[in-house]
Amino acid sequence: MINVYMRLQTAMPTMVLGNIAPAVKSRILALVKGYHNIFLFLLLFCSSLTGIGQQYFFQSYGQKEGIPVSTVNDIAEDELGFMWVATEGGGLARFDGQNSVVYTTENGLPSNYVTSLIFRHDKGLLVGTDKGFRFFNGQTFEDPFNVPSDRVFDMCTHGDSILLVLRRSLVIVLPSGELETLELPDNQEIMSVACAKDLFVGASDGLWKYEEGDWVKWWEGRNVRSIFIPENENYSGTIQVGAADDVYLILRKGVGVKNLSSGTLDTEAHPDVRDIVHDNYGRWWYGSYQRGLRRYDASQQDGYRGVTITEEQGLSTPKVRCLFVSSDGRIWIGGLSGLSRLVEPDLFRYTSEDGLGDERVHALCVTRNGDWWMGGLSGLSRKTIKGDFTTYDESDGVPSGLIFDITETQDGDLWIATENGLAKKVGNRFVKYGSTGGLDNAFVFDIDAYANGDLVIATTQGIYRYNGIRFSQIDPNLQSTAISHVQVDEDGQLWALDIEGRILVFDGQDWEYPIREEIMLRISTSTFQVENGVLWLATNGHGLWRLEGDRLDSITTTRGLLSDNVWSLDVVDNDAWIGSELGIQNVIWQGGWTFGTRVSEARGFGSMECNPHSVQRSDRSIIFGTNQGLLVAPLRSSHNRDAVGTIRLLRLDLYFQQPEDWGLWTDSISPWTGMPQDLVLPYDQNYLRFAYSAMGVADPNELQYEYKLSPLSEDWVNAEHNTEAIFTSVSPGKYTFEVRAYDPLSGRTLASDVYRFAIKPPFWKTWWFYVLVVAAVVGIVVTYVRVRLSRVRSMLALEEERNDLERRALRLQMNPHFVFNALDAISGFIFKNEPKEAVKYLNSFAKLMRLMLESSREHVIPVHTEIQLLENYLSLEKLRFSGEFDSEIIIDEELDTYGSSMPSMMVQPHIENAILHGLRPKGGGKVTVHFEQTDEGKGLRCVIEDNGVGRKRAAEIRENSGRNHRSLAGEISRRRVELFEKTYGGRSAVIVQDLHDQNGNPSGTRVVLQLPLQNTDEWDDD
């Protein structure tokens, strides 16, 4: 519990006065400093303010918005929310709230003089002109029925039939397309038509009804230019007509009563009514060509049901020709001075011209009997439920000076708080209460009451309580503290606001701060309200605050508040209305901040500066005291607020102009907007401009727009108030365009439909072009590879052929060498006279030659065949040398001699060298041939080993004998191995090793042939 007595005792009225209006600040300072002429100053200040009369909020539209001429004959609304305006000489205008698109005879209208309009979802827009009738389907005008080219004065629909008024006849277009013509008796001029269950026409001589194929005079009158047959069951059987002198309610045949005037005073009549409409709230609106607009509300008390609205109340179209209630509930007016819209029928202002005694309203009270009491600098004003104003001043006992508050107690007593004390209404006069009753001579700022009826009074000298007999101070320690506002909550606790901006709460014994003192001093509270245990704080410069339990929330202009200076506050069930120097605003708490309606200078009312504490609720309205009178705004429940508007895309331009034919890129055009659907643009049409507008909002110019083009950007672009979005050099791809807008007047967010389109890439960036390029490249590569491979194969074939020829030549070189040696041996046998040996040798030689001839046709032969050749050769050599040496052929068991192949006659030259140069010089010995498999079956090794004299000794013997013999067989063998390796690959080699004994003496020679081993089937002899 915080004791604040000492601090409050030192608080002076001359401290921070930010929460008090300028005039009030001056009064308080004057009291403290002793200035006695402040009253004259304030009177002079207020006298400079001028009244502007009771005003309604109208918006006017003309040539600036694209309406071609100023005379408007009729208004209709299509299914998208566009308003269609029939003009006299300018054609037909489609109005989107900011701009117009005009259709004329160049677009198919029979005339630019458009007289009447009706929109039907199943038929489109029905257009009447002074040269006939047309259908408009959103794109083209059509005339399928051959209606006469006469002026259409009025029209209506009945089922699928269309009824057209052509001055002296009524043409009915039947569903079959046939035309039926009806005429009134005596060829009377027809002015209007209406059809519900029955058919009525208005004529120059009254109202006629069509019954059983004949016309019946239903009511006698003059110039019935408008007929309204209510659909409401409460009006069953009655119709209203606008006649030359007034509006009449036709009760039954022959019986009509004046509906607007009392029936005796011409000044109350509403003559020459051209149109009648019924709005969403059950009110009637009548448009007169002579006296403007009149509203009739049957829910009001007698005497206040009818309100006339003329130029003095803001009507810009006094000569009314047509009225229309749009889908958002707003009233559209057309006439001789153009097009206008009454945005909010229940939003208006009372000023001195309406009878208000002082336009600077600082105090307000709505009593239980429906009276409104307003206080200012010049006394007190009262407005009764009938709309009559009465003024009270000093002559009626009202204390002089500024009135700060007006309160009605439970027993019906009316009290006023003024700068010169407290006064109570007694009869028709006011009785002042001052020091004689115990109330010190102080400013009285505010009044509230306890449940038992005792008054709580906030003054510049603390807080007083009045029990009906005497005044007493609630806490003497506050005597030097100025208290600007008090409230007794539902629990009987007293809340108070001092002039420094601190809030205190008194439970009957002690005072406490509900919020830390440093916070309260920082936010500078101007007023407060406790509602259902929640503390609401209006501040100077820090917006609106809300304390519920330990949770403290606030909202400022950064989050949508109209102003950070909140001077007046009224809260019911978390629905708060606040007033500031810029206007009024509805702020709603629903676990977070949301907004309802707001009214500011932007809505055409001029200055909106509200005064502190000056706000009250009636049954249907919220009322604010401003420096220019009373501002009255409608209270709407959450389900009864105006419908949320929408955003429409109006136009898509390419390079800042409309294409001559969208058909190049789409097969579908949206009716009414003309927007292309399923659009697929070429790559070079990528400079886009979207135009859009909001429908069904109070003021489209106040909307804050954002847009985005996905996937170009996923972030919303702030367009402020602009209604165009421009995109340059958009890359090919699929896109979606969206627009949204925040409406500060309603606190709602609007959104457009998603618009989808695509931009095709150039052909060189398409997938099929890539496929063609890849296919072409692949084709070129394949062709090149095939040609190259063909060339390589040819070269390899030539190389193979060349190698084959070389091998054959080498074999031919080797075979003669062997033959020479064999013939030499045979000749030796003959010279030695050994014919048997010669014959035996010749047989073996012949057998060997056959094997050699068979193998000469092949590059390679099986190892088995090579071994046979060697065996035959060794047998010949043994015969030749008379068995001087031995031989042995060893075959590895793992070697498949039939399935493995090798070059023919590859081993024989080395065996020959071993015999001739190794063994013969020695006089005998042994030669061993060993075939084995190597490299895990991939290689063949053939080892030829002899135990002859060795290569060195053989060379010495040749040199000593004088024979310089070069071993042709060995050289040929090496060249064959090289060619074999070059042709077939693998590891090939010829290795010659000298053998030595234990003493290092030569003991023979070893030749190792290393060849790749292949299966016989893998060799190709081609």
Buried (B, 14 or more C-beta within 10 A) or exposed (E): EEEBEEBBEEBEBEEBBBBBBEBBBBBBBBBEEEEEEBBEBBEEBBEEBEBBBBBBBBBBBBEEBBBBBBBBBBBBBBEBBBBBBBBBBBBBBBBBBBBBBBBBEEBBBBBBBBBBBBBBEEBBBBBBBBBBBBBBEBBEBEEEBEBBBBBBBBBBBBEEBBBBBBEBBBBBBEEEEEBEEBEBEEEBBBBBBBBEEEBBBBBBBBBBBBEEEEBEBBBEBEBBBBBBBBEEEEBEEBBBBBBBBBBBBBEEEEEBEBBBBEEEEEEBBBBBBBBBBBBBEEBBBBBBBBBBBBBBBEEBEEEBBBBBBEEBBBBBBBBBBBBBBBEBBBBBBBBBBBBBBBBBBBBBBBBBBBBBBBBBBBBBBBBEEBBBBBBBBBBBBBBBBEBEBBBBBEEBBBBBBBBBBBBBBEEEBBBBBBBBBBBBBEEEEBEBBBEEBBBBEBBBBBBBBBEEEBBBBBBBBBBBBBEEEEBEBBBEBBBBBBBBBBBBBEEEBBBBBBBBBBBBBBEEEBBBBBBEBEBBEEBBBBBBBBBEEBBBBBBBBBBBBBBBEEEBEBBBEEEBBBBBBBBBBBBEEBBBBBBBBBBBBBBBBEEEBEBBBBBBEBBBBEEBBBBBBBBBBEEBBBBBBBBBBBBBBBBBEEEEBBEBBBBBBBBBBBEEEEBEEBEEBBEEBBBBBBBBBEBBBBBEBBBBBBBBBBBBBBBBEBBBBBBBBBEEEEEEEEBEEEBBBEBEEBEBEEBEBBBBBBBBBBBBEBBBEEBEBBBBBEEEEBEEEEEEEEEEEEEEEEEEEEEEEEEEEEEEEEEBEEBBEEBEEBBEBBBEBBEEBBEEBBEBBEEEEBEEBBEBBBEBBEBBBEBBEEBBEBBBBBBBBBBBBBBBBBBBBBBBBEEBBBBEBEBBEEBBBEBBBBBBBBBBBBBBBBBBBBBBBBEEBBBBBBBBBBEEEEBBBBBBBBBBBBBEBBEEBBEEEEEEEEBEBBEBBBBBBEBBBEBBEBEBEBEBEEBEEEEEEBBBBBBBBBBBBBEBEEBEEE
